Amino acid sequence: MGAFAPVVPVGPADASGPRVWDDMTVEVALSVMAGAGVEHLVLCDGDDRSTGVVTRARLTALRDSSAYTDRIRLRDVAASSC
């Protein structure tokens, strides 16, 4: 496992909740979660297909790690978990 928090694959039953594109930054994603009052976001690719779920806890842990930069996008988090 890399330094980034993994993204959980999404099945049809898990695809509920706010959907965001995977090019969103970690900071913006955390802000969206806080504003929506949710603990996870459903990641979507450019074709609006669900690709995974990322949690507030995982993004917060990443943001607090030494590997974090403000340029990390959700797709980077997803790619590092493969």
DRENPA-3360 file (N, C-alpha, C; in nm, 2 decimals, always signed):
BEGIN
1 = MGAFAPVV = +0.08/-0.12/+0.00/+0.00/+0.00/+0.00/+0.09/+0.12/+0.00 ~ +0.05/+0.22/-0.08/+0.13/+0.35/-0.09/+0.10/+0.44/+0.02 ~ +0.15/+0.56/+0.01/+0.13/+0.66/+0.12/-0.01/+0.72/+0.12 ~ -0.08/+0.70/+0.01/-0.21/+0.76/+0.00/-0.32/+0.66/+0.05 ~ -0.43/+0.72/+0.10/-0.54/+0.64/+0.15/-0.61/+0.58/+0.03 ~ -0.64/+0.45/+0.04/-0.71/+0.38/-0.08/-0.85/+0.43/-0.10 ~ -0.90/+0.41/-0.22/-1.04/+0.43/-0.25/-1.11/+0.30/-0.26 ~ -1.23/+0.29/-0.20/-1.30/+0.16/-0.20/-1.38/+0.15/-0.33;
9 = PVGPADAS = -1.37/+0.03/-0.40/-1.45/+0.02/-0.52/-1.59/+0.03/-0.49 ~ -1.67/+0.07/-0.58/-1.81/+0.10/-0.56/-1.89/+0.00/-0.63 ~ -1.99/-0.06/-0.57/-2.09/-0.14/-0.63/-2.22/-0.06/-0.64 ~ -2.32/-0.12/-0.71/-2.45/-0.05/-0.73/-2.51/+0.00/-0.60 ~ -2.50/-0.08/-0.49/-2.56/-0.05/-0.36/-2.49/+0.06/-0.29 ~ -2.36/+0.08/-0.33/-2.28/+0.18/-0.26/-2.27/+0.31/-0.32 ~ -2.34/+0.33/-0.44/-2.33/+0.45/-0.52/-2.42/+0.56/-0.47 ~ -2.46/+0.56/-0.35/-2.54/+0.67/-0.30/-2.45/+0.78/-0.23;
17 = GPRVWDDM = -2.50/+0.90/-0.23/-2.43/+1.01/-0.17/-2.38/+1.10/-0.28 ~ -2.32/+1.21/-0.23/-2.27/+1.31/-0.33/-2.17/+1.25/-0.43 ~ -2.19/+1.28/-0.55/-2.10/+1.23/-0.66/-2.01/+1.35/-0.70 ~ -1.88/+1.32/-0.71/-1.79/+1.43/-0.75/-1.69/+1.37/-0.86 ~ -1.64/+1.45/-0.94/-1.54/+1.41/-1.04/-1.41/+1.39/-0.97 ~ -1.33/+1.29/-1.03/-1.21/+1.25/-0.97/-1.09/+1.36/-0.98 ~ -1.12/+1.47/-1.05/-1.02/+1.57/-1.07/-1.02/+1.67/-0.96 ~ -1.11/+1.65/-0.86/-1.13/+1.74/-0.75/-1.01/+1.73/-0.65;
25 = TVEVALSV = -0.96/+1.83/-0.59/-0.85/+1.82/-0.50/-0.90/+1.77/-0.36 ~ -0.81/+1.72/-0.28/-0.84/+1.67/-0.15/-0.91/+1.78/-0.07 ~ -0.85/+1.90/-0.07/-0.90/+2.01/+0.01/-1.05/+2.04/-0.03 ~ -1.07/+2.05/-0.16/-1.21/+2.08/-0.20/-1.30/+1.97/-0.16 ~ -1.26/+1.84/-0.18/-1.34/+1.73/-0.14/-1.38/+1.73/+0.01 ~ -1.28/+1.76/+0.09/-1.31/+1.78/+0.24/-1.41/+1.89/+0.26 ~ -1.40/+2.00/+0.19/-1.49/+2.11/+0.20/-1.63/+2.07/+0.16 ~ -1.64/+2.00/+0.05/-1.77/+1.95/+0.00/-1.84/+1.86/+0.11;
33 = MAGAGVEH = -1.76/+1.77/+0.16/-1.81/+1.68/+0.27/-1.86/+1.75/+0.39 ~ -1.78/+1.85/+0.43/-1.82/+1.93/+0.55/-1.95/+2.01/+0.52 ~ -1.96/+2.07/+0.40/-2.08/+2.15/+0.36/-2.20/+2.06/+0.35 ~ -2.18/+1.94/+0.30/-2.30/+1.85/+0.28/-2.33/+1.76/+0.40 ~ -2.24/+1.77/+0.50/-2.26/+1.69/+0.62/-2.25/+1.54/+0.60 ~ -2.16/+1.50/+0.51/-2.15/+1.35/+0.48/-2.01/+1.30/+0.51 ~ -2.00/+1.17/+0.52/-1.87/+1.11/+0.56/-1.80/+1.05/+0.44 ~ -1.87/+1.05/+0.32/-1.80/+0.99/+0.20/-1.86/+1.06/+0.08;
41 = LVLCDGDD = -1.78/+1.05/-0.03/-1.81/+1.09/-0.16/-1.80/+0.98/-0.26 ~ -1.89/+0.98/-0.36/-1.88/+0.88/-0.47/-1.79/+0.94/-0.58 ~ -1.68/+0.88/-0.62/-1.60/+0.93/-0.72/-1.65/+0.89/-0.86 ~ -1.64/+0.98/-0.95/-1.69/+0.96/-1.09/-1.58/+1.00/-1.19 ~ -1.57/+0.92/-1.30/-1.47/+0.96/-1.40/-1.53/+1.06/-1.50 ~ -1.46/+1.09/-1.60/-1.51/+1.19/-1.70/-1.64/+1.15/-1.77 ~ -1.67/+1.02/-1.77/-1.79/+0.98/-1.83/-1.91/+0.96/-1.73 ~ -1.89/+1.01/-1.61/-1.98/+1.01/-1.50/-2.01/+0.87/-1.45;
49 = RSTGVVTR = -1.92/+0.78/-1.46/-1.93/+0.64/-1.41/-1.87/+0.64/-1.27 ~ -1.94/+0.58/-1.18/-1.88/+0.56/-1.04/-1.76/+0.48/-1.04 ~ -1.65/+0.53/-0.98/-1.53/+0.45/-0.98/-1.48/+0.41/-0.84 ~ -1.55/+0.47/-0.74/-1.51/+0.44/-0.60/-1.57/+0.53/-0.50 ~ -1.55/+0.50/-0.37/-1.59/+0.59/-0.26/-1.47/+0.63/-0.18 ~ -1.47/+0.75/-0.14/-1.36/+0.80/-0.06/-1.42/+0.86/+0.07 ~ -1.36/+0.83/+0.18/-1.42/+0.88/+0.31/-1.35/+1.00/+0.36 ~ -1.42/+1.07/+0.45/-1.36/+1.19/+0.51/-1.24/+1.14/+0.60;
57 = ARLTALRD = -1.25/+1.03/+0.67/-1.14/+0.99/+0.75/-1.02/+0.96/+0.67 ~ -1.03/+0.90/+0.56/-0.91/+0.87/+0.47/-0.85/+0.99/+0.42 ~ -0.93/+1.09/+0.37/-0.88/+1.21/+0.32/-0.81/+1.30/+0.43 ~ -0.87/+1.30/+0.55/-0.81/+1.37/+0.66/-0.68/+1.31/+0.69 ~ -0.67/+1.18/+0.70/-0.54/+1.11/+0.73/-0.44/+1.15/+0.62 ~ -0.48/+1.15/+0.50/-0.39/+1.19/+0.39/-0.34/+1.33/+0.41 ~ -0.44/+1.42/+0.43/-0.40/+1.56/+0.44/-0.31/+1.59/+0.56 ~ -0.32/+1.51/+0.67/-0.23/+1.52/+0.78/-0.10/+1.45/+0.77;
65 = SSAYTDRI = -0.08/+1.38/+0.66/+0.05/+1.30/+0.64/+0.16/+1.39/+0.58 ~ +0.28/+1.34/+0.59/+0.39/+1.41/+0.53/+0.39/+1.40/+0.38 ~ +0.31/+1.31/+0.32/+0.31/+1.29/+0.17/+0.21/+1.39/+0.11 ~ +0.14/+1.46/+0.19/+0.04/+1.55/+0.13/+0.09/+1.68/+0.07 ~ +0.04/+1.71/-0.05/+0.06/+1.84/-0.11/-0.08/+1.89/-0.16 ~ -0.09/+2.02/-0.18/-0.23/+2.08/-0.22/-0.26/+2.05/-0.36 ~ -0.17/+1.98/-0.43/-0.19/+1.94/-0.57/-0.25/+1.80/-0.59 ~ -0.26/+1.73/-0.48/-0.32/+1.59/-0.49/-0.47/+1.59/-0.52;
73 = RLRDVAAS = -0.50/+1.52/-0.63/-0.64/+1.51/-0.67/-0.70/+1.38/-0.63 ~ -0.83/+1.37/-0.63/-0.89/+1.24/-0.59/-0.85/+1.13/-0.68 ~ -0.82/+1.15/-0.81/-0.78/+1.05/-0.90/-0.64/+1.00/-0.86 ~ -0.56/+1.09/-0.80/-0.42/+1.04/-0.76/-0.44/+0.95/-0.64 ~ -0.53/+0.98/-0.55/-0.56/+0.89/-0.44/-0.61/+0.76/-0.49 ~ -0.70/+0.75/-0.59/-0.75/+0.63/-0.64/-0.64/+0.55/-0.71 ~ -0.55/+0.62/-0.79/-0.45/+0.55/-0.86/-0.34/+0.49/-0.77 ~ -0.32/+0.55/-0.65/-0.22/+0.50/-0.56/-0.27/+0.38/-0.48;
81 = SC = -0.40/+0.35/-0.49/-0.45/+0.23/-0.41/-0.45/+0.11/-0.50 ~ -0.42/+0.12/-0.62/-0.42/+0.00/-0.71/-0.30/-0.09/-0.69;
% end
